[in-house]
Amino acid sequence: MIKDTETGILGGKGMIFENLAEKLQNTFKKLRGKGKLGETDVEEAMREVRVALLEADVNYKVVKDFIKKVKERAVGHEVLDSLTPGQQVIKIVNEELTELMGGTQSKINISSKPPTVIMLVGLQGAGKTTTAGKLANLLRKQGRRPLMVAGDVYRPAAIKQLQVLGEQLDIPVYSLGDKTNPVDIAKGALEHARSFGNDTVIIDTAGRLHINEELMAELRNIKNEVHPHEILFVMDATIGQDAVNVANTFNEQLGIDGVIMTKLDGDTRGGSALSVKAVTGKPIKFAGMGEKLDALEPFHPERMASRILGMGDVLSLIEKAQSAMDAQKAQELQRKIKTQEYTLQDFMDQMDQVRSMGPLDQLIGMIPGLGQMKQLKNLKGSIDDKEFVRMKAIIQSMTVKERQDPKIIKDSRKKRIARGSGTRVSDVNRLLKQFEDTKKMMKQFAGMEKNIKKGAGLKLPFFK
C-alpha cells in the first residue's frame, strides 16, 4: 500500500458521489411511480435535483445552467406525452450529466514523433508525485516506455519519493538533484529519453499556489523550453470548488489540457468532478480511485453519470474483471456454483481475485441496482484489507476436508481453527455465515446474468 507522502492520506472510505447518488435516485423513484407527468411534477423533481447538486458542492452557475437545460427538454412533448415519462426524464438527466462531465472519454494527446511530454502541475498536496507513478504504470500497461522526471526541487523528499516509486514499478526516474533549476532538469530529461528510447516523459513539478508569480513563471519557462503535448492539472477531489477555481486560474495563466482528479474515491459529494469541465472548459482525463499504484483509471463521463443515477457501470466492471481474473478459473467457478460444488477454497481464491479489482464499495456501485440493496449497503465498508487477511488466515487453518465441506465444522473444530488463525470462535462463525451468504448471492448473480443476456447482451464478469 503506497502512502501519499504529500498529504499523509491513505485514501478515503466513502463511496463516490454517495450522497448525491442517493438523493437523485430517491427523487427519480417518485417519478417512476407516476403514470403521467405534468409540468408541476417536473418542476418539483428539478427543485430536488437542484438542492442535491448544490449540497454536493457543484458550482452554483453550473447547477443553474444544468437545471435549465434539463427542464427545457423535460417539459417537451416527447416526455410528457410518452408512455414512460419518468424514465424519459432520467434519460435526459443522464445525458446532461454525461455532457456536463465532458460527453466522451478524453484521451492523452500522443505525439507522432516521440517522446510524448506530459507535465503535471497543481497545488501542493494534491498527490502529483504519486499520480506520476500511477500514470507511468498505466501507460506502460498500454505498451509505452515511460520516463519519470523528478522536477520538484522544493519539497523535501519529493525526489526520493519518486525514485522509490520508480523502483517499485521498475520504471526509470530522471533526476539531477534538488540544486538544479527545474527547467534544466526538464531539458535534460528530454535528451535522456531520446537517447534511451523512452517514448513518454512524465514531468513531476513542485506544488505551488497560483498567486505565486515567480513559481508560475517557472512553469511557463518549462512549457516554453520542452513544449509539452499535455499539461495536466492534478486536482484533489476532496477540496471541492476551491480546487476547481484554482484549476481555472492555472488554465488562464499556463494553459492546461486536462485534469487528473485524485482521491475521487474519498469524495462522497463529487461537486468538483461535476463542475470542472464546465468552469475550465478542460476535461477530466483520469481519476484516482484509491491509494494503490494501479488505482488510476481513464475517466468515462457516460459511465460515471450512470453510476450516479444507480444504473451501474457494467463496462468498467468487466474491464476490471478481465484484467484481474483468470478466464479459466472463472469458467471453473461458474461450473462449481451451478453444480453446488462451491467450497471455502474457492471462496478464498475468489476473495484474492476480487481484492485485486479494487475496493468492494466501488465494485458494488458498478452493478446496476445493487448499490441501493440494503444487505449490500451493510456489507460495504465492513470488509477491508485487514478483514480479508483475517478471513484468509481462518480458511488456511482448516483441513482440506473442512474447506470442502464446512457443515462438519462444529464447536471443537471451530475452537481449533480459531486458535490456529489467531482469531476468535465468533470470527470463524462470521466467516462461515459470509460464505453461505456469498453462495446465495452467486446464485442471484447467475439469475441476473441470464436476464442481462436476454436484454442487453452483457455478461457479469464472474461468469464466462
Backbone torsions as a table, in degrees:
resi	resn	phi	psi	omega
1	MET	NA	127.6	-177.4
2	ILE	-96.5	123.6	175.3
3	LYS	-87.1	135.3	178.0
4	ASP	-79.4	102.4	-174.6
5	THR	-73.1	-9.9	175.1
6	GLU	-75.8	-25.0	-174.4
7	THR	-123.0	-22.3	-175.1
8	GLY	75.3	10.7	-176.0
9	ILE	-100.1	139.6	178.5
10	LEU	-102.0	20.0	177.7
11	GLY	99.1	150.4	-177.3
12	GLY	-84.2	168.0	-177.9
13	LYS	-115.1	-3.3	-177.8
14	GLY	-79.8	159.6	175.5
15	MET	-86.1	139.2	-175.1
16	ILE	-55.6	131.1	177.4
17	PHE	56.2	26.4	-170.7
18	GLU	-55.3	-51.1	-176.2
19	ASN	-65.6	-46.0	-179.6
20	LEU	-62.7	-46.2	-178.4
21	ALA	-58.3	-44.5	-178.2
22	GLU	-62.9	-44.3	-178.3
23	LYS	-66.1	-44.9	-179.2
24	LEU	-65.1	-41.9	-178.9
25	GLN	-65.4	-36.2	176.7
26	ASN	-66.4	-40.4	178.5
27	THR	-61.0	-46.2	-175.3
28	PHE	-75.8	-20.7	176.3
29	LYS	-63.2	-38.7	178.6
30	LYS	-65.2	-41.8	-179.1
31	LEU	-64.8	-39.7	-178.3
32	ARG	-61.5	-31.6	-176.6
33	GLY	-75.1	-8.9	-177.5
34	LYS	-98.4	131.8	-179.9
35	GLY	-70.9	-36.9	-176.3
36	LYS	-131.8	140.0	179.2
37	LEU	-111.9	140.4	171.5
38	GLY	-109.6	174.8	-179.6
39	GLU	-61.9	-33.5	179.9
40	THR	-65.7	-35.8	176.8
41	ASP	-62.6	-43.9	179.7
42	VAL	-65.1	-43.7	179.0
43	GLU	-56.5	-47.5	-177.7
44	GLU	-64.6	-42.6	178.7
45	ALA	-62.9	-41.1	-179.0
46	MET	-67.7	-32.0	175.3
47	ARG	-62.0	-44.3	179.6
48	GLU	-66.1	-39.7	178.1
49	VAL	-63.3	-42.2	180.0
50	ARG	-59.6	-47.8	179.6
51	VAL	-61.9	-42.9	-179.2
52	ALA	-61.7	-42.0	-179.8
53	LEU	-68.0	-41.2	179.0
54	LEU	-65.5	-39.9	178.0
55	GLU	-66.8	-25.8	177.5
56	ALA	-82.1	6.4	176.6
57	ASP	69.9	32.8	173.3
58	VAL	-80.3	139.5	179.5
59	ASN	-49.7	133.8	-173.7
60	TYR	-57.5	-46.0	-179.0
61	LYS	-64.7	-37.7	178.6
62	VAL	-62.6	-43.2	178.8
63	VAL	-61.8	-46.1	-178.5
64	LYS	-58.1	-47.7	-179.7
65	ASP	-65.9	-39.6	-179.1
66	PHE	-62.2	-49.5	-178.6
67	ILE	-62.5	-39.0	179.6
68	LYS	-61.3	-46.6	-179.3
69	LYS	-63.0	-46.4	-178.1
70	VAL	-62.8	-45.2	-178.1
71	LYS	-61.7	-42.3	179.8
72	GLU	-58.7	-40.8	179.8
73	ARG	-78.6	-35.5	-172.0
74	ALA	-75.4	-21.7	179.3
75	VAL	-98.0	12.1	176.8
76	GLY	-79.6	170.0	-176.8
77	HIS	-61.5	-35.4	-174.9
78	GLU	-64.7	-19.9	178.3
79	VAL	-95.6	-57.9	-173.1
80	LEU	-64.3	-28.0	-179.1
81	ASP	-97.9	0.9	-176.0
82	SER	-81.0	164.8	-179.2
83	LEU	-73.1	-28.7	179.7
84	THR	-126.4	71.4	-174.7
85	PRO	-61.0	-37.4	179.5
86	GLY	-59.3	-44.5	179.7
87	GLN	-66.6	-34.1	178.7
88	GLN	-64.3	-40.8	178.8
89	VAL	-64.0	-43.3	179.6
90	ILE	-62.4	-39.5	178.7
91	LYS	-61.3	-43.0	179.6
92	ILE	-64.0	-46.0	179.6
93	VAL	-61.3	-40.8	178.6
94	ASN	-61.2	-45.9	179.5
95	GLU	-64.0	-41.9	-178.4
96	GLU	-71.9	-34.8	175.1
97	LEU	-63.9	-42.8	178.1
98	THR	-59.6	-46.4	-179.8
99	GLU	-62.6	-39.5	-179.5
100	LEU	-59.2	-37.0	-177.6
101	MET	-91.5	7.6	173.9
102	GLY	122.2	-7.4	176.1
103	GLY	83.4	-69.3	-179.4
104	THR	-128.8	167.4	179.6
105	GLN	-61.9	134.0	178.7
106	SER	-105.5	117.5	-174.7
107	LYS	-94.8	166.5	178.2
108	ILE	-71.3	141.8	178.3
109	ASN	-80.2	105.3	-177.7
110	ILE	-89.9	127.9	-178.2
111	SER	-71.8	140.0	177.5
112	SER	-71.6	-20.7	178.2
113	LYS	-118.8	103.0	-177.1
114	PRO	-59.5	156.2	1.1
115	PRO	-88.3	152.0	169.8
116	THR	-78.5	127.2	-177.0
117	VAL	-105.3	122.8	179.1
118	ILE	-117.4	125.3	-177.7
119	MET	-112.3	123.7	179.1
120	LEU	-98.5	127.3	-178.7
121	VAL	-131.3	165.1	176.5
122	GLY	151.9	-174.5	179.6
123	LEU	-72.9	159.8	173.9
124	GLN	-68.5	136.8	177.9
125	GLY	92.6	-0.4	-178.8
126	ALA	-77.5	-17.4	179.5
127	GLY	100.3	31.4	-176.5
128	LYS	-63.3	-44.2	-175.5
129	THR	-64.7	-47.4	177.2
130	THR	-61.7	-39.2	179.8
131	THR	-64.7	-35.8	176.8
132	ALA	-58.6	-43.2	178.2
133	GLY	-65.1	-44.5	-179.5
134	LYS	-63.7	-41.6	-179.1
135	LEU	-66.8	-42.8	177.8
136	ALA	-60.5	-41.9	179.2
137	ASN	-62.3	-45.0	179.9
138	LEU	-63.5	-45.2	-177.8
139	LEU	-68.0	-34.0	177.1
140	ARG	-65.2	-37.5	176.8
141	LYS	-62.7	-24.3	178.9
142	GLN	-88.5	7.7	174.6
143	GLY	95.4	9.4	-179.1
144	ARG	-93.9	164.6	-179.3
145	ARG	-117.2	85.2	-172.9
146	PRO	-80.1	153.9	170.7
147	LEU	-124.8	125.3	176.7
148	MET	-93.5	141.3	-174.8
149	VAL	-119.0	122.7	-179.1
150	ALA	-84.3	87.5	-177.2
151	GLY	-100.6	2.3	178.0
152	ASP	-93.0	97.8	-177.1
153	VAL	-97.7	4.0	-174.7
154	TYR	-103.5	-36.6	-177.4
155	ARG	-83.3	126.9	178.5
156	PRO	-57.7	135.5	175.7
157	ALA	73.0	4.8	179.0
158	ALA	-63.7	-42.6	-178.9
159	ILE	-65.6	-44.8	179.7
160	LYS	-61.1	-41.2	-180.0
161	GLN	-59.6	-44.2	-179.2
162	LEU	-67.2	-37.4	179.0
163	GLN	-65.5	-38.8	177.3
164	VAL	-63.5	-43.6	177.4
165	LEU	-60.7	-41.9	179.3
166	GLY	-60.4	-40.7	178.8
167	GLU	-66.5	-42.5	-179.6
168	GLN	-63.6	-37.0	-176.2
169	LEU	-93.5	-10.3	-174.0
170	ASP	59.5	46.1	177.5
171	ILE	-121.9	131.0	-176.2
172	PRO	-65.0	147.0	178.2
173	VAL	-123.4	129.4	178.0
174	TYR	-98.8	126.5	-179.5
175	SER	-144.8	142.8	172.4
176	LEU	-118.7	21.1	-179.9
177	GLY	81.9	-178.2	-175.5
178	ASP	-98.1	11.1	179.6
179	LYS	-104.5	-1.0	-176.4
180	THR	-99.6	145.8	177.5
181	ASN	-64.1	132.2	-179.5
182	PRO	-56.1	-29.5	178.0
183	VAL	-64.8	-43.4	179.0
184	ASP	-67.2	-35.6	177.9
185	ILE	-62.3	-45.3	-179.5
186	ALA	-63.0	-42.0	178.6
187	LYS	-62.3	-46.9	-179.6
188	GLY	-62.6	-36.8	-179.4
189	ALA	-63.1	-38.5	-180.0
190	LEU	-64.9	-43.2	178.7
191	GLU	-64.1	-41.1	179.0
192	HIS	-61.8	-45.2	-178.9
193	ALA	-61.1	-41.6	179.4
194	ARG	-65.4	-37.6	-178.3
195	SER	-72.3	-34.4	-172.7
196	PHE	-106.9	9.0	172.8
197	GLY	75.9	26.1	174.7
198	ASN	-85.0	122.1	-175.9
199	ASP	-92.1	-2.5	178.8
200	THR	-139.9	129.7	178.6
201	VAL	-117.0	121.4	-179.7
202	ILE	-111.2	111.4	-176.1
203	ILE	-95.7	117.7	175.9
204	ASP	-89.9	112.4	-179.9
205	THR	-101.2	162.6	-179.7
206	ALA	-70.2	145.6	174.5
207	GLY	-68.7	144.7	-177.6
208	ARG	-154.8	154.0	174.2
209	LEU	-80.7	142.9	-179.1
210	HIS	-66.0	-15.8	-179.1
211	ILE	-89.9	-5.6	178.0
212	ASN	-84.6	96.0	-172.2
213	GLU	-61.9	-37.8	-178.1
214	GLU	-63.7	-44.8	-179.3
215	LEU	-73.0	-32.8	175.9
216	MET	-66.8	-36.3	177.6
217	ALA	-64.4	-35.4	177.8
218	GLU	-60.8	-42.7	177.6
219	LEU	-61.9	-41.6	179.8
220	ARG	-64.0	-36.4	179.2
221	ASN	-66.9	-40.0	176.7
222	ILE	-62.6	-44.4	-179.7
223	LYS	-59.4	-46.0	-178.0
224	ASN	-67.9	-27.7	-177.0
225	GLU	-82.5	-43.8	-172.9
226	VAL	-108.8	-6.3	177.1
227	HIS	47.9	65.6	-177.9
228	PRO	-61.3	144.4	177.5
229	HIS	-79.8	-22.9	179.4
230	GLU	-141.2	125.3	167.9
231	ILE	-111.0	113.2	-174.9
232	LEU	-111.0	124.6	178.0
233	PHE	-83.2	119.7	179.6
234	VAL	-90.0	118.7	-168.2
235	MET	-125.3	127.7	178.1
236	ASP	-77.5	111.3	-176.2
237	ALA	-61.5	-28.1	-174.6
238	THR	-75.0	-13.7	179.4
239	ILE	-77.1	-27.3	176.0
240	GLY	81.3	-139.9	-171.0
241	GLN	-64.1	-28.8	177.8
242	ASP	-59.4	-41.8	179.9
243	ALA	-66.0	-36.8	178.6
244	VAL	-63.2	-43.5	-179.8
245	ASN	-65.0	-39.1	177.9
246	VAL	-65.7	-41.8	177.8
247	ALA	-57.5	-40.6	-180.0
248	ASN	-63.8	-42.0	180.0
249	THR	-67.4	-41.4	175.6
250	PHE	-58.8	-40.4	179.9
251	ASN	-64.0	-42.3	-179.4
252	GLU	-66.5	-38.5	-174.7
253	GLN	-87.2	-30.3	-172.9
254	LEU	-118.3	-35.3	-173.7
255	GLY	85.4	101.3	178.8
256	ILE	-106.2	160.1	-178.7
257	ASP	-105.7	-15.0	-178.8
258	GLY	177.8	-178.5	-174.9
259	VAL	-126.1	140.1	165.9
260	ILE	-108.5	117.2	-177.7
261	MET	-90.5	115.2	178.3
262	THR	-97.2	158.2	176.6
263	LYS	58.0	30.3	179.0
264	LEU	-65.5	-27.8	177.8
265	ASP	-69.5	-17.7	179.9
266	GLY	-100.7	5.1	-176.8
267	ASP	-106.7	98.9	-176.8
268	THR	-76.9	-15.5	-179.0
269	ARG	-89.3	-53.9	173.2
270	GLY	85.1	9.1	-176.6
271	GLY	-60.5	-36.3	-178.0
272	SER	-66.9	-39.0	180.0
273	ALA	-65.5	-32.9	-179.3
274	LEU	-82.6	-17.0	-175.1
275	SER	-100.8	-30.3	-164.0
276	VAL	-62.7	-38.3	179.8
277	LYS	-66.6	-42.7	-179.1
278	ALA	-67.2	-36.2	-177.0
279	VAL	-79.2	-44.3	-174.6
280	THR	-95.8	-20.9	-173.8
281	GLY	79.2	2.0	-178.1
282	LYS	-110.0	138.2	-174.6
283	PRO	-81.1	157.1	168.0
284	ILE	-78.7	125.0	-178.6
285	LYS	-99.6	-34.0	179.4
286	PHE	-140.7	155.7	178.1
287	ALA	-130.9	130.7	174.7
288	GLY	-83.4	121.1	-174.2
289	MET	-116.4	28.8	180.0
290	GLY	156.3	176.8	-174.9
291	GLU	-90.5	-12.9	-178.3
292	LYS	-72.3	158.4	-173.8
293	LEU	-73.6	-7.5	174.1
294	ASP	-105.4	12.4	-175.2
295	ALA	-95.4	45.6	171.7
296	LEU	-124.7	126.8	-173.8
297	GLU	-125.4	145.8	169.6
298	PRO	-58.2	140.9	-176.1
299	PHE	-91.2	121.8	179.2
300	HIS	-111.8	104.3	-177.9
301	PRO	-55.6	-41.3	-175.7
302	GLU	-67.9	-35.5	179.3
303	ARG	-71.5	-39.3	-179.9
304	MET	-66.3	-40.5	177.9
305	ALA	-60.4	-42.2	178.9
306	SER	-61.4	-40.6	-179.7
307	ARG	-66.7	-40.1	179.2
308	ILE	-60.5	-37.3	-176.8
309	LEU	-91.0	10.0	175.3
310	GLY	77.3	16.0	-179.4
311	MET	-90.2	-2.0	179.1
312	GLY	78.3	-176.4	-179.6
313	ASP	-150.2	69.7	-173.5
314	VAL	-62.7	-34.9	-178.1
315	LEU	-62.5	-45.2	179.2
316	SER	-65.7	-37.9	179.5
317	LEU	-63.0	-43.2	179.1
318	ILE	-64.2	-41.7	179.2
319	GLU	-61.7	-44.1	178.1
320	LYS	-61.4	-45.5	-177.1
321	ALA	-64.3	-41.8	-178.1
322	GLN	-65.1	-33.9	-179.9
323	SER	-80.1	-25.0	-174.8
324	ALA	-100.9	-27.3	-170.8
325	MET	-106.6	140.7	176.6
326	ASP	-78.7	123.4	-174.7
327	ALA	-59.7	-38.9	-179.1
328	GLN	-65.6	-42.3	179.6
329	LYS	-64.4	-38.9	-179.6
330	ALA	-63.6	-40.6	178.0
331	GLN	-63.8	-43.2	179.8
332	GLU	-64.7	-39.1	178.8
333	LEU	-63.3	-42.7	178.8
334	GLN	-60.2	-43.4	-180.0
335	ARG	-61.8	-43.0	-178.1
336	LYS	-64.9	-40.0	179.6
337	ILE	-64.6	-42.9	-179.1
338	LYS	-66.0	-32.9	-176.8
339	THR	-100.3	13.6	178.0
340	GLN	61.2	30.2	179.8
341	GLU	-102.9	10.5	-176.4
342	TYR	-66.2	118.8	-174.3
343	THR	-113.6	174.7	177.1
344	LEU	-65.4	-28.7	175.5
345	GLN	-65.3	-43.0	176.2
346	ASP	-62.5	-40.7	179.0
347	PHE	-58.0	-44.5	-179.8
348	MET	-66.8	-43.9	178.3
349	ASP	-60.7	-40.8	-179.2
350	GLN	-66.3	-39.6	177.2
351	MET	-57.8	-43.9	180.0
352	ASP	-61.3	-40.8	-179.6
353	GLN	-69.5	-41.6	-179.9
354	VAL	-65.8	-39.2	178.8
355	ARG	-58.5	-37.5	-178.1
356	SER	-72.4	-12.6	-179.7
357	MET	-87.4	-16.5	179.6
358	GLY	125.7	179.4	-178.3
359	PRO	-58.9	143.0	-175.4
360	LEU	-59.8	-41.2	-176.9
361	ASP	-64.1	-33.5	177.0
362	GLN	-66.3	-42.2	-178.6
363	LEU	-64.9	-43.0	179.4
364	ILE	-61.8	-39.8	179.7
365	GLY	-64.4	-18.6	-178.9
366	MET	-85.0	-13.8	-177.5
367	ILE	-95.3	120.4	-175.3
368	PRO	-51.4	125.7	173.9
369	GLY	84.3	-18.4	-174.3
370	LEU	-77.7	-28.0	-176.8
371	GLY	-58.8	-27.1	-177.3
372	GLN	-97.7	-4.1	-179.2
373	MET	-68.7	131.8	-172.5
374	LYS	-58.5	-46.3	-176.3
375	GLN	-66.3	-30.0	179.2
376	LEU	-78.8	-29.9	175.0
377	LYS	-61.5	-38.4	178.5
378	ASN	-69.5	-32.5	-178.0
379	LEU	-72.8	-38.0	-178.3
380	LYS	-59.7	135.9	177.5
381	GLY	82.7	-15.0	-178.2
382	SER	-86.5	-19.1	180.0
383	ILE	-114.9	108.2	175.8
384	ASP	-113.5	-172.1	-177.1
385	ASP	-59.8	-41.6	-179.3
386	LYS	-63.3	-39.2	-179.7
387	GLU	-65.6	-40.3	177.4
388	PHE	-60.7	-43.8	179.9
389	VAL	-61.9	-42.8	180.0
390	ARG	-63.0	-45.5	-179.3
391	MET	-62.0	-40.8	-179.2
392	LYS	-65.1	-41.1	-179.8
393	ALA	-61.5	-38.7	179.8
394	ILE	-64.3	-47.6	-178.8
395	ILE	-64.2	-39.0	-179.3
396	GLN	-69.1	-18.2	177.9
397	SER	-86.2	-1.4	179.3
398	MET	-90.4	158.8	172.8
399	THR	-78.1	164.8	178.6
400	VAL	-58.4	-40.8	-178.5
401	LYS	-63.8	-40.7	-180.0
402	GLU	-66.4	-37.9	178.9
403	ARG	-66.1	-35.6	-178.4
404	GLN	-77.1	-30.6	-176.8
405	ASP	-138.2	82.2	-175.7
406	PRO	-61.7	-17.0	-179.0
407	LYS	-62.7	-23.7	-178.7
408	ILE	-80.1	-6.6	-177.2
409	ILE	-80.2	95.3	178.4
410	LYS	-102.5	-169.2	-170.1
411	ASP	-53.0	-51.1	-175.1
412	SER	-64.9	-38.6	178.3
413	ARG	-66.4	-40.7	179.1
414	LYS	-60.0	-42.4	179.5
415	LYS	-62.8	-42.5	179.7
416	ARG	-64.5	-43.0	-179.4
417	ILE	-64.9	-42.0	179.3
418	ALA	-62.0	-43.8	178.6
419	ARG	-62.5	-44.9	-177.0
420	GLY	-65.8	-28.8	-176.9
421	SER	-100.9	-0.9	-179.4
422	GLY	69.0	30.5	179.7
423	THR	-123.5	-171.8	179.0
424	ARG	-107.5	163.8	178.6
425	VAL	-60.7	-35.1	178.8
426	SER	-62.3	-33.7	177.1
427	ASP	-67.5	-39.5	178.2
428	VAL	-64.2	-43.6	178.5
429	ASN	-60.8	-42.3	-178.7
430	ARG	-64.0	-41.6	179.4
431	LEU	-62.2	-43.9	-179.3
432	LEU	-62.5	-37.2	177.8
433	LYS	-67.8	-41.8	178.8
434	GLN	-62.1	-36.9	178.2
435	PHE	-62.6	-46.0	179.8
436	GLU	-64.8	-40.7	178.5
437	ASP	-62.7	-39.7	179.9
438	THR	-65.2	-40.9	177.7
439	LYS	-58.0	-44.5	179.0
440	LYS	-63.5	-42.5	-178.1
441	MET	-65.3	-37.3	179.3
442	MET	-63.7	-34.6	175.4
443	LYS	-64.1	-40.5	178.6
444	GLN	-64.0	-41.3	178.2
445	PHE	-59.4	-40.8	179.6
446	ALA	-60.1	-41.2	177.7
447	GLY	-65.9	-41.7	178.5
448	MET	-62.4	-39.5	-178.4
449	GLU	-61.1	-40.3	178.4
450	LYS	-60.7	-43.6	-179.8
451	ASN	-64.6	-42.7	-179.5
452	ILE	-64.5	-41.0	179.1
453	LYS	-60.9	-40.0	178.9
454	LYS	-65.7	-40.2	-174.2
455	GLY	-84.0	-74.8	-169.9
456	ALA	-100.3	-2.5	179.2
457	GLY	75.3	17.8	179.6
458	LEU	-99.2	155.7	177.6
459	LYS	-121.9	139.8	173.1
460	LEU	-69.4	145.4	-169.9
461	PRO	-67.5	-18.8	-178.9
462	PHE	-74.4	-14.3	-175.3
463	PHE	-121.5	141.3	179.4
464	LYS	-119.4	NA	NA
